[in-house]
Amino acid sequence: MELNHNHFYGETEIPDCPKNGGYCIRYDKYAVMPPAAAKKGKPPMIISESALPMQKIKGDSSWGGQAFGNNNTFISFKAATATLMKNTILGSSEY
C-alpha cells in the first residue's frame, strides 16, 4: 500500500460533543490504520450474508505485506481528544 501527499487532521475547532446538545461522537481517532496482508479476505463489495463484524478479514494472514508513506502531513494530533478519547497518528483495529 502506498499513501502519498495527504494531509491528516486530528482534532479541529468543530467539537465532537457540542455544548448546545444534539449528537455526540466519542470514538478513538486514528489518522491511519496500517494495512493487513491477507490471502483469504472478503471482497470489497460483500454481496452475500456475512458474519459480523464485517471489518474482520476472516482468513489466514500472509507475510510480506508492505506499506509506504511519502510527503504526508499530520496536523493537530494530541494524546487525547477533548472528550478524553485516543487521538493518534497510527492505530490498530480491535480485531
Gaussian input, Z-matrix of N, CA and C with variables (Angstrom, degrees):
# hf/3-21g

backbone

0 1
 N
 C     1     B1
 C     2     B2     1     A1
 N     3     B3     2     A2     1     D1
 C     4     B4     3     A3     2     D2
 C     5     B5     4     A4     3     D3
 N     6     B6     5     A5     4     D4
 C     7     B7     6     A6     5     D5
 C     8     B8     7     A7     6     D6
 N     9     B9     8     A8     7     D7
 C    10    B10     9     A9     8     D8
 C    11    B11    10    A10     9     D9
 N    12    B12    11    A11    10    D10
 C    13    B13    12    A12    11    D11
 C    14    B14    13    A13    12    D12
 N    15    B15    14    A14    13    D13
 C    16    B16    15    A15    14    D14
 C    17    B17    16    A16    15    D15
 N    18    B18    17    A17    16    D16
 C    19    B19    18    A18    17    D17
 C    20    B20    19    A19    18    D18
 N    21    B21    20    A20    19    D19
 C    22    B22    21    A21    20    D20
 C    23    B23    22    A22    21    D21
 N    24    B24    23    A23    22    D22
 C    25    B25    24    A24    23    D23
 C    26    B26    25    A25    24    D24
 N    27    B27    26    A26    25    D25
 C    28    B28    27    A27    26    D26
 C    29    B29    28    A28    27    D27
 N    30    B30    29    A29    28    D28
 C    31    B31    30    A30    29    D29
 C    32    B32    31    A31    30    D30
 N    33    B33    32    A32    31    D31
 C    34    B34    33    A33    32    D32
 C    35    B35    34    A34    33    D33
 N    36    B36    35    A35    34    D34
 C    37    B37    36    A36    35    D35
 C    38    B38    37    A37    36    D36
 N    39    B39    38    A38    37    D37
 C    40    B40    39    A39    38    D38
 C    41    B41    40    A40    39    D39
 N    42    B42    41    A41    40    D40
 C    43    B43    42    A42    41    D41
 C    44    B44    43    A43    42    D42
 N    45    B45    44    A44    43    D43
 C    46    B46    45    A45    44    D44
 C    47    B47    46    A46    45    D45
 N    48    B48    47    A47    46    D46
 C    49    B49    48    A48    47    D47
 C    50    B50    49    A49    48    D48
 N    51    B51    50    A50    49    D49
 C    52    B52    51    A51    50    D50
 C    53    B53    52    A52    51    D51
 N    54    B54    53    A53    52    D52
 C    55    B55    54    A54    53    D53
 C    56    B56    55    A55    54    D54
 N    57    B57    56    A56    55    D55
 C    58    B58    57    A57    56    D56
 C    59    B59    58    A58    57    D57
 N    60    B60    59    A59    58    D58
 C    61    B61    60    A60    59    D59
 C    62    B62    61    A61    60    D60
 N    63    B63    62    A62    61    D61
 C    64    B64    63    A63    62    D62
 C    65    B65    64    A64    63    D63
 N    66    B66    65    A65    64    D64
 C    67    B67    66    A66    65    D65
 C    68    B68    67    A67    66    D66
 N    69    B69    68    A68    67    D67
 C    70    B70    69    A69    68    D68
 C    71    B71    70    A70    69    D69
 N    72    B72    71    A71    70    D70
 C    73    B73    72    A72    71    D71
 C    74    B74    73    A73    72    D72
 N    75    B75    74    A74    73    D73
 C    76    B76    75    A75    74    D74
 C    77    B77    76    A76    75    D75
 N    78    B78    77    A77    76    D76
 C    79    B79    78    A78    77    D77
 C    80    B80    79    A79    78    D78
 N    81    B81    80    A80    79    D79
 C    82    B82    81    A81    80    D80
 C    83    B83    82    A82    81    D81
 N    84    B84    83    A83    82    D82
 C    85    B85    84    A84    83    D83
 C    86    B86    85    A85    84    D84
 N    87    B87    86    A86    85    D85
 C    88    B88    87    A87    86    D86
 C    89    B89    88    A88    87    D87
 N    90    B90    89    A89    88    D88
 C    91    B91    90    A90    89    D89
 C    92    B92    91    A91    90    D90
 N    93    B93    92    A92    91    D91
 C    94    B94    93    A93    92    D92
 C    95    B95    94    A94    93    D93
 N    96    B96    95    A95    94    D94
 C    97    B97    96    A96    95    D95
 C    98    B98    97    A97    96    D96
 N    99    B99    98    A98    97    D97
 C   100   B100    99    A99    98    D98
 C   101   B101   100   A100    99    D99
 N   102   B102   101   A101   100   D100
 C   103   B103   102   A102   101   D101
 C   104   B104   103   A103   102   D102
 N   105   B105   104   A104   103   D103
 C   106   B106   105   A105   104   D104
 C   107   B107   106   A106   105   D105
 N   108   B108   107   A107   106   D106
 C   109   B109   108   A108   107   D107
 C   110   B110   109   A109   108   D108
 N   111   B111   110   A110   109   D109
 C   112   B112   111   A111   110   D110
 C   113   B113   112   A112   111   D111
 N   114   B114   113   A113   112   D112
 C   115   B115   114   A114   113   D113
 C   116   B116   115   A115   114   D114
 N   117   B117   116   A116   115   D115
 C   118   B118   117   A117   116   D116
 C   119   B119   118   A118   117   D117
 N   120   B120   119   A119   118   D118
 C   121   B121   120   A120   119   D119
 C   122   B122   121   A121   120   D120
 N   123   B123   122   A122   121   D121
 C   124   B124   123   A123   122   D122
 C   125   B125   124   A124   123   D123
 N   126   B126   125   A125   124   D124
 C   127   B127   126   A126   125   D125
 C   128   B128   127   A127   126   D126
 N   129   B129   128   A128   127   D127
 C   130   B130   129   A129   128   D128
 C   131   B131   130   A130   129   D129
 N   132   B132   131   A131   130   D130
 C   133   B133   132   A132   131   D131
 C   134   B134   133   A133   132   D132
 N   135   B135   134   A134   133   D133
 C   136   B136   135   A135   134   D134
 C   137   B137   136   A136   135   D135
 N   138   B138   137   A137   136   D136
 C   139   B139   138   A138   137   D137
 C   140   B140   139   A139   138   D138
 N   141   B141   140   A140   139   D139
 C   142   B142   141   A141   140   D140
 C   143   B143   142   A142   141   D141
 N   144   B144   143   A143   142   D142
 C   145   B145   144   A144   143   D143
 C   146   B146   145   A145   144   D144
 N   147   B147   146   A146   145   D145
 C   148   B148   147   A147   146   D146
 C   149   B149   148   A148   147   D147
 N   150   B150   149   A149   148   D148
 C   151   B151   150   A150   149   D149
 C   152   B152   151   A151   150   D150
 N   153   B153   152   A152   151   D151
 C   154   B154   153   A153   152   D152
 C   155   B155   154   A154   153   D153
 N   156   B156   155   A155   154   D154
 C   157   B157   156   A156   155   D155
 C   158   B158   157   A157   156   D156
 N   159   B159   158   A158   157   D157
 C   160   B160   159   A159   158   D158
 C   161   B161   160   A160   159   D159
 N   162   B162   161   A161   160   D160
 C   163   B163   162   A162   161   D161
 C   164   B164   163   A163   162   D162
 N   165   B165   164   A164   163   D163
 C   166   B166   165   A165   164   D164
 C   167   B167   166   A166   165   D165
 N   168   B168   167   A167   166   D166
 C   169   B169   168   A168   167   D167
 C   170   B170   169   A169   168   D168
 N   171   B171   170   A170   169   D169
 C   172   B172   171   A171   170   D170
 C   173   B173   172   A172   171   D171
 N   174   B174   173   A173   172   D172
 C   175   B175   174   A174   173   D173
 C   176   B176   175   A175   174   D174
 N   177   B177   176   A176   175   D175
 C   178   B178   177   A177   176   D176
 C   179   B179   178   A178   177   D177
 N   180   B180   179   A179   178   D178
 C   181   B181   180   A180   179   D179
 C   182   B182   181   A181   180   D180
 N   183   B183   182   A182   181   D181
 C   184   B184   183   A183   182   D182
 C   185   B185   184   A184   183   D183
 N   186   B186   185   A185   184   D184
 C   187   B187   186   A186   185   D185
 C   188   B188   187   A187   186   D186
 N   189   B189   188   A188   187   D187
 C   190   B190   189   A189   188   D188
 C   191   B191   190   A190   189   D189
 N   192   B192   191   A191   190   D190
 C   193   B193   192   A192   191   D191
 C   194   B194   193   A193   192   D192
 N   195   B195   194   A194   193   D193
 C   196   B196   195   A195   194   D194
 C   197   B197   196   A196   195   D195
 N   198   B198   197   A197   196   D196
 C   199   B199   198   A198   197   D197
 C   200   B200   199   A199   198   D198
 N   201   B201   200   A200   199   D199
 C   202   B202   201   A201   200   D200
 C   203   B203   202   A202   201   D201
 N   204   B204   203   A203   202   D202
 C   205   B205   204   A204   203   D203
 C   206   B206   205   A205   204   D204
 N   207   B207   206   A206   205   D205
 C   208   B208   207   A207   206   D206
 C   209   B209   208   A208   207   D207
 N   210   B210   209   A209   208   D208
 C   211   B211   210   A210   209   D209
 C   212   B212   211   A211   210   D210
 N   213   B213   212   A212   211   D211
 C   214   B214   213   A213   212   D212
 C   215   B215   214   A214   213   D213
 N   216   B216   215   A215   214   D214
 C   217   B217   216   A216   215   D215
 C   218   B218   217   A217   216   D216
 N   219   B219   218   A218   217   D217
 C   220   B220   219   A219   218   D218
 C   221   B221   220   A220   219   D219
 N   222   B222   221   A221   220   D220
 C   223   B223   222   A222   221   D221
 C   224   B224   223   A223   222   D222
 N   225   B225   224   A224   223   D223
 C   226   B226   225   A225   224   D224
 C   227   B227   226   A226   225   D225
 N   228   B228   227   A227   226   D226
 C   229   B229   228   A228   227   D227
 C   230   B230   229   A229   228   D228
 N   231   B231   230   A230   229   D229
 C   232   B232   231   A231   230   D230
 C   233   B233   232   A232   231   D231
 N   234   B234   233   A233   232   D232
 C   235   B235   234   A234   233   D233
 C   236   B236   235   A235   234   D234
 N   237   B237   236   A236   235   D235
 C   238   B238   237   A237   236   D236
 C   239   B239   238   A238   237   D237
 N   240   B240   239   A239   238   D238
 C   241   B241   240   A240   239   D239
 C   242   B242   241   A241   240   D240
 N   243   B243   242   A242   241   D241
 C   244   B244   243   A243   242   D242
 C   245   B245   244   A244   243   D243
 N   246   B246   245   A245   244   D244
 C   247   B247   246   A246   245   D245
 C   248   B248   247   A247   246   D246
 N   249   B249   248   A248   247   D247
 C   250   B250   249   A249   248   D248
 C   251   B251   250   A250   249   D249
 N   252   B252   251   A251   250   D250
 C   253   B253   252   A252   251   D251
 C   254   B254   253   A253   252   D252
 N   255   B255   254   A254   253   D253
 C   256   B256   255   A255   254   D254
 C   257   B257   256   A256   255   D255
 N   258   B258   257   A257   256   D256
 C   259   B259   258   A258   257   D257
 C   260   B260   259   A259   258   D258
 N   261   B261   260   A260   259   D259
 C   262   B262   261   A261   260   D260
 C   263   B263   262   A262   261   D261
 N   264   B264   263   A263   262   D262
 C   265   B265   264   A264   263   D263
 C   266   B266   265   A265   264   D264
 N   267   B267   266   A266   265   D265
 C   268   B268   267   A267   266   D266
 C   269   B269   268   A268   267   D267
 N   270   B270   269   A269   268   D268
 C   271   B271   270   A270   269   D269
 C   272   B272   271   A271   270   D270
 N   273   B273   272   A272   271   D271
 C   274   B274   273   A273   272   D272
 C   275   B275   274   A274   273   D273
 N   276   B276   275   A275   274   D274
 C   277   B277   276   A276   275   D275
 C   278   B278   277   A277   276   D276
 N   279   B279   278   A278   277   D277
 C   280   B280   279   A279   278   D278
 C   281   B281   280   A280   279   D279
 N   282   B282   281   A281   280   D280
 C   283   B283   282   A282   281   D281
 C   284   B284   283   A283   282   D282

   B1=1.4381
   B2=1.5126
   B3=1.3050
   B4=1.4557
   B5=1.5171
   B6=1.3028
   B7=1.4536
   B8=1.5166
   B9=1.3218
   B10=1.4574
   B11=1.5204
   B12=1.3428
   B13=1.4671
   B14=1.5280
   B15=1.3297
   B16=1.4688
   B17=1.5200
   B18=1.3192
   B19=1.4559
   B20=1.5280
   B21=1.3148
   B22=1.4615
   B23=1.5254
   B24=1.3262
   B25=1.4622
   B26=1.5186
   B27=1.3300
   B28=1.4585
   B29=1.5179
   B30=1.2956
   B31=1.4588
   B32=1.5235
   B33=1.3356
   B34=1.4694
   B35=1.5245
   B36=1.3343
   B37=1.4698
   B38=1.5234
   B39=1.3197
   B40=1.4609
   B41=1.5292
   B42=1.3199
   B43=1.4653
   B44=1.5263
   B45=1.3223
   B46=1.4657
   B47=1.5188
   B48=1.3081
   B49=1.4681
   B50=1.5279
   B51=1.3409
   B52=1.4605
   B53=1.5244
   B54=1.3197
   B55=1.4645
   B56=1.5271
   B57=1.3468
   B58=1.4662
   B59=1.5281
   B60=1.3372
   B61=1.4612
   B62=1.5157
   B63=1.3008
   B64=1.4564
   B65=1.5187
   B66=1.3042
   B67=1.4612
   B68=1.5347
   B69=1.2904
   B70=1.4618
   B71=1.5253
   B72=1.3252
   B73=1.4608
   B74=1.5227
   B75=1.3212
   B76=1.4694
   B77=1.5210
   B78=1.3185
   B79=1.4523
   B80=1.5201
   B81=1.3320
   B82=1.4552
   B83=1.5184
   B84=1.3363
   B85=1.4624
   B86=1.5159
   B87=1.3240
   B88=1.4580
   B89=1.5254
   B90=1.3282
   B91=1.4626
   B92=1.5169
   B93=1.3243
   B94=1.4575
   B95=1.5238
   B96=1.3152
   B97=1.4577
   B98=1.5255
   B99=1.3289
   B100=1.4676
   B101=1.5207
   B102=1.3269
   B103=1.4629
   B104=1.5219
   B105=1.3066
   B106=1.4634
   B107=1.5237
   B108=1.3185
   B109=1.4602
   B110=1.5243
   B111=1.3219
   B112=1.4623
   B113=1.5163
   B114=1.3170
   B115=1.4610
   B116=1.5185
   B117=1.3333
   B118=1.4694
   B119=1.5247
   B120=1.3097
   B121=1.4457
   B122=1.5117
   B123=1.3112
   B124=1.4584
   B125=1.5241
   B126=1.3321
   B127=1.4590
   B128=1.5342
   B129=1.3509
   B130=1.4662
   B131=1.5256
   B132=1.3182
   B133=1.4615
   B134=1.5219
   B135=1.3171
   B136=1.4612
   B137=1.5236
   B138=1.3406
   B139=1.4692
   B140=1.5247
   B141=1.3295
   B142=1.4571
   B143=1.5261
   B144=1.3142
   B145=1.4519
   B146=1.5204
   B147=1.3094
   B148=1.4551
   B149=1.5201
   B150=1.3045
   B151=1.4598
   B152=1.5259
   B153=1.2911
   B154=1.4558
   B155=1.5236
   B156=1.2915
   B157=1.4512
   B158=1.5268
   B159=1.3378
   B160=1.4642
   B161=1.5242
   B162=1.3506
   B163=1.4578
   B164=1.5288
   B165=1.3391
   B166=1.4698
   B167=1.5179
   B168=1.3318
   B169=1.4577
   B170=1.5206
   B171=1.3103
   B172=1.4661
   B173=1.5212
   B174=1.3059
   B175=1.4596
   B176=1.5103
   B177=1.3157
   B178=1.4600
   B179=1.5227
   B180=1.3100
   B181=1.4641
   B182=1.5238
   B183=1.3099
   B184=1.4565
   B185=1.5267
   B186=1.2903
   B187=1.4584
   B188=1.5155
   B189=1.2931
   B190=1.4526
   B191=1.5121
   B192=1.3227
   B193=1.4542
   B194=1.5252
   B195=1.3104
   B196=1.4583
   B197=1.5166
   B198=1.3270
   B199=1.4561
   B200=1.5164
   B201=1.3208
   B202=1.4551
   B203=1.5195
   B204=1.3036
   B205=1.4570
   B206=1.5168
   B207=1.3169
   B208=1.4600
   B209=1.5165
   B210=1.3307
   B211=1.4698
   B212=1.5198
   B213=1.3297
   B214=1.4618
   B215=1.5245
   B216=1.3233
   B217=1.4543
   B218=1.5238
   B219=1.3296
   B220=1.4657
   B221=1.5227
   B222=1.3241
   B223=1.4568
   B224=1.5276
   B225=1.3249
   B226=1.4740
   B227=1.5207
   B228=1.3015
   B229=1.4646
   B230=1.5193
   B231=1.3173
   B232=1.4614
   B233=1.5166
   B234=1.3025
   B235=1.4701
   B236=1.5248
   B237=1.3342
   B238=1.4649
   B239=1.5239
   B240=1.3290
   B241=1.4622
   B242=1.5247
   B243=1.3124
   B244=1.4651
   B245=1.5251
   B246=1.3462
   B247=1.4679
   B248=1.5351
   B249=1.3398
   B250=1.4672
   B251=1.5272
   B252=1.3318
   B253=1.4564
   B254=1.5339
   B255=1.3495
   B256=1.4639
   B257=1.5280
   B258=1.3202
   B259=1.4599
   B260=1.5276
   B261=1.3307
   B262=1.4559
   B263=1.5237
   B264=1.3173
   B265=1.4640
   B266=1.5332
   B267=1.3164
   B268=1.4688
   B269=1.5151
   B270=1.3199
   B271=1.4549
   B272=1.5050
   B273=1.3169
   B274=1.4420
   B275=1.5207
   B276=1.3127
   B277=1.4573
   B278=1.5297
   B279=1.2969
   B280=1.4682
   B281=1.5238
   B282=1.3286
   B283=1.4472
   B284=1.5015
   A1=108.41
   A2=117.18
   A3=122.52
   A4=109.31
   A5=115.11
   A6=122.19
   A7=106.09
   A8=117.49
   A9=121.97
   A10=112.57
   A11=116.20
   A12=124.22
   A13=112.73
   A14=117.13
   A15=122.27
   A16=110.22
   A17=115.99
   A18=123.03
   A19=106.79
   A20=117.23
   A21=122.89
   A22=108.00
   A23=116.30
   A24=120.75
   A25=110.09
   A26=115.56
   A27=121.43
   A28=108.33
   A29=117.18
   A30=120.09
   A31=110.16
   A32=116.59
   A33=122.43
   A34=109.50
   A35=116.05
   A36=120.55
   A37=111.99
   A38=118.08
   A39=121.51
   A40=108.22
   A41=119.30
   A42=121.26
   A43=113.17
   A44=115.76
   A45=120.73
   A46=111.09
   A47=116.80
   A48=122.87
   A49=108.33
   A50=118.59
   A51=121.14
   A52=112.60
   A53=116.33
   A54=121.51
   A55=112.21
   A56=117.03
   A57=119.57
   A58=112.78
   A59=117.68
   A60=121.05
   A61=111.78
   A62=115.82
   A63=120.49
   A64=110.89
   A65=115.45
   A66=120.69
   A67=111.30
   A68=115.88
   A69=121.20
   A70=107.64
   A71=116.68
   A72=121.92
   A73=108.72
   A74=116.93
   A75=121.46
   A76=108.66
   A77=116.03
   A78=122.22
   A79=109.42
   A80=116.65
   A81=120.02
   A82=107.02
   A83=116.89
   A84=120.96
   A85=110.21
   A86=116.25
   A87=122.93
   A88=108.03
   A89=117.43
   A90=120.13
   A91=109.81
   A92=117.50
   A93=121.86
   A94=109.70
   A95=116.94
   A96=121.90
   A97=106.19
   A98=117.34
   A99=119.18
   A100=111.21
   A101=116.57
   A102=120.06
   A103=112.33
   A104=115.14
   A105=121.70
   A106=107.79
   A107=116.72
   A108=121.15
   A109=106.71
   A110=117.25
   A111=120.93
   A112=110.32
   A113=116.10
   A114=118.96
   A115=113.94
   A116=118.43
   A117=120.57
   A118=110.73
   A119=116.04
   A120=119.49
   A121=113.07
   A122=115.18
   A123=120.07
   A124=109.31
   A125=118.05
   A126=120.09
   A127=110.44
   A128=117.32
   A129=120.14
   A130=112.85
   A131=118.09
   A132=121.91
   A133=108.20
   A134=116.48
   A135=121.24
   A136=108.69
   A137=116.98
   A138=120.14
   A139=112.64
   A140=117.52
   A141=119.96
   A142=108.51
   A143=115.70
   A144=119.69
   A145=108.99
   A146=116.51
   A147=121.41
   A148=108.97
   A149=115.12
   A150=119.43
   A151=109.33
   A152=115.74
   A153=120.44
   A154=109.77
   A155=119.78
   A156=127.84
   A157=111.26
   A158=116.14
   A159=120.34
   A160=112.99
   A161=118.94
   A162=119.65
   A163=113.05
   A164=118.43
   A165=119.94
   A166=109.45
   A167=117.30
   A168=121.26
   A169=111.28
   A170=119.13
   A171=124.89
   A172=112.35
   A173=117.53
   A174=121.59
   A175=110.05
   A176=115.79
   A177=120.41
   A178=108.79
   A179=115.90
   A180=118.21
   A181=109.56
   A182=116.15
   A183=121.19
   A184=109.31
   A185=116.42
   A186=122.20
   A187=109.69
   A188=116.74
   A189=120.94
   A190=115.58
   A191=118.84
   A192=119.70
   A193=109.88
   A194=117.20
   A195=121.30
   A196=110.41
   A197=115.21
   A198=121.37
   A199=108.02
   A200=115.93
   A201=121.94
   A202=108.78
   A203=116.01
   A204=120.90
   A205=109.32
   A206=116.81
   A207=121.93
   A208=110.51
   A209=115.91
   A210=122.49
   A211=112.87
   A212=117.37
   A213=122.43
   A214=108.78
   A215=116.84
   A216=122.16
   A217=109.20
   A218=116.36
   A219=122.37
   A220=107.79
   A221=116.57
   A222=122.32
   A223=110.74
   A224=116.94
   A225=124.49
   A226=114.24
   A227=116.67
   A228=119.79
   A229=109.19
   A230=116.02
   A231=123.56
   A232=107.17
   A233=117.47
   A234=121.18
   A235=112.60
   A236=117.03
   A237=119.99
   A238=110.04
   A239=115.40
   A240=120.73
   A241=108.76
   A242=116.63
   A243=120.80
   A244=111.39
   A245=117.48
   A246=121.28
   A247=111.31
   A248=116.56
   A249=124.78
   A250=114.35
   A251=116.09
   A252=120.84
   A253=107.94
   A254=117.32
   A255=120.97
   A256=110.42
   A257=116.36
   A258=122.50
   A259=106.69
   A260=117.21
   A261=121.39
   A262=112.29
   A263=115.37
   A264=120.53
   A265=110.42
   A266=117.91
   A267=120.94
   A268=109.81
   A269=116.48
   A270=120.89
   A271=110.52
   A272=116.33
   A273=122.02
   A274=109.91
   A275=115.53
   A276=120.50
   A277=109.31
   A278=116.95
   A279=120.35
   A280=111.26
   A281=117.72
   A282=121.46
   A283=110.80
   D1=138.30
   D2=173.91
   D3=-119.63
   D4=136.93
   D5=179.55
   D6=-130.35
   D7=103.11
   D8=-171.65
   D9=-125.59
   D10=142.72
   D11=171.01
   D12=56.74
   D13=57.35
   D14=-179.66
   D15=-123.45
   D16=157.72
   D17=171.34
   D18=-118.10
   D19=122.72
   D20=178.82
   D21=-111.57
   D22=128.41
   D23=-178.25
   D24=-108.99
   D25=131.76
   D26=173.22
   D27=-80.60
   D28=-133.02
   D29=-179.22
   D30=-74.59
   D31=138.24
   D32=-179.58
   D33=-117.56
   D34=-171.37
   D35=-179.59
   D36=-67.82
   D37=-21.00
   D38=-179.72
   D39=-76.63
   D40=115.94
   D41=-175.46
   D42=-73.40
   D43=148.49
   D44=174.89
   D45=-72.72
   D46=-29.83
   D47=178.70
   D48=-129.77
   D49=95.37
   D50=-178.45
   D51=-60.19
   D52=146.04
   D53=-179.28
   D54=-67.56
   D55=-23.77
   D56=-178.22
   D57=-87.52
   D58=11.56
   D59=178.05
   D60=91.10
   D61=-161.95
   D62=-178.90
   D63=90.48
   D64=-145.52
   D65=-176.63
   D66=-69.44
   D67=160.04
   D68=175.71
   D69=-147.89
   D70=122.46
   D71=-178.90
   D72=-107.45
   D73=113.00
   D74=-179.89
   D75=-122.88
   D76=87.37
   D77=177.87
   D78=-132.58
   D79=152.49
   D80=168.75
   D81=-65.42
   D82=141.74
   D83=-176.71
   D84=-118.55
   D85=132.84
   D86=178.67
   D87=-130.30
   D88=138.68
   D89=175.50
   D90=-71.79
   D91=-44.55
   D92=-175.49
   D93=-138.98
   D94=135.95
   D95=168.76
   D96=-105.39
   D97=116.14
   D98=-178.21
   D99=-54.12
   D100=144.08
   D101=-175.79
   D102=-70.76
   D103=158.95
   D104=175.49
   D105=-112.27
   D106=144.66
   D107=175.06
   D108=-101.63
   D109=123.36
   D110=-177.36
   D111=-138.17
   D112=148.94
   D113=-179.57
   D114=-106.59
   D115=-10.50
   D116=178.49
   D117=-130.71
   D118=38.09
   D119=-178.40
   D120=-70.79
   D121=164.95
   D122=177.17
   D123=-77.51
   D124=154.43
   D125=177.97
   D126=-67.42
   D127=159.05
   D128=-179.17
   D129=-60.61
   D130=-35.87
   D131=178.51
   D132=-110.24
   D133=104.14
   D134=-178.48
   D135=-75.43
   D136=121.19
   D137=-176.50
   D138=-109.33
   D139=-3.55
   D140=177.79
   D141=-126.63
   D142=170.63
   D143=178.86
   D144=-63.32
   D145=135.14
   D146=-176.76
   D147=-128.99
   D148=149.49
   D149=176.58
   D150=-65.82
   D151=146.23
   D152=178.44
   D153=-94.34
   D154=150.27
   D155=-0.09
   D156=-80.30
   D157=145.71
   D158=-175.13
   D159=-70.56
   D160=-17.63
   D161=-178.35
   D162=-77.34
   D163=-7.39
   D164=175.86
   D165=-74.41
   D166=143.31
   D167=-178.13
   D168=-71.50
   D169=-37.93
   D170=179.80
   D171=60.15
   D172=46.52
   D173=177.57
   D174=-161.74
   D175=174.20
   D176=178.25
   D177=-76.61
   D178=133.99
   D179=178.79
   D180=-78.43
   D181=156.17
   D182=178.73
   D183=-115.86
   D184=164.45
   D185=-178.82
   D186=-101.35
   D187=153.20
   D188=172.53
   D189=99.40
   D190=6.61
   D191=176.64
   D192=-69.06
   D193=146.39
   D194=-178.97
   D195=-132.51
   D196=150.52
   D197=175.02
   D198=-133.14
   D199=137.99
   D200=179.16
   D201=-127.95
   D202=140.70
   D203=175.78
   D204=-133.13
   D205=130.38
   D206=-179.94
   D207=-134.40
   D208=135.64
   D209=174.93
   D210=55.82
   D211=41.87
   D212=175.64
   D213=-98.46
   D214=142.80
   D215=-178.89
   D216=-118.26
   D217=131.45
   D218=179.44
   D219=-114.02
   D220=121.21
   D221=-172.04
   D222=-120.28
   D223=132.69
   D224=173.39
   D225=62.75
   D226=45.83
   D227=174.51
   D228=-100.87
   D229=125.53
   D230=175.62
   D231=-122.48
   D232=172.23
   D233=-177.35
   D234=-64.35
   D235=-29.97
   D236=-177.86
   D237=-145.14
   D238=155.28
   D239=175.57
   D240=-80.82
   D241=176.20
   D242=177.22
   D243=-63.58
   D244=-23.67
   D245=178.01
   D246=-95.19
   D247=15.48
   D248=176.29
   D249=65.37
   D250=29.47
   D251=174.18
   D252=-97.08
   D253=163.10
   D254=179.53
   D255=-64.39
   D256=144.51
   D257=179.27
   D258=-143.06
   D259=83.14
   D260=-172.12
   D261=-125.15
   D262=162.58
   D263=-179.76
   D264=-74.97
   D265=-49.13
   D266=179.02
   D267=-109.26
   D268=133.77
   D269=178.55
   D270=-137.43
   D271=174.60
   D272=-178.78
   D273=-136.59
   D274=144.48
   D275=177.52
   D276=-66.77
   D277=146.28
   D278=178.00
   D279=-67.60
   D280=-11.40
   D281=179.48
   D282=-94.75

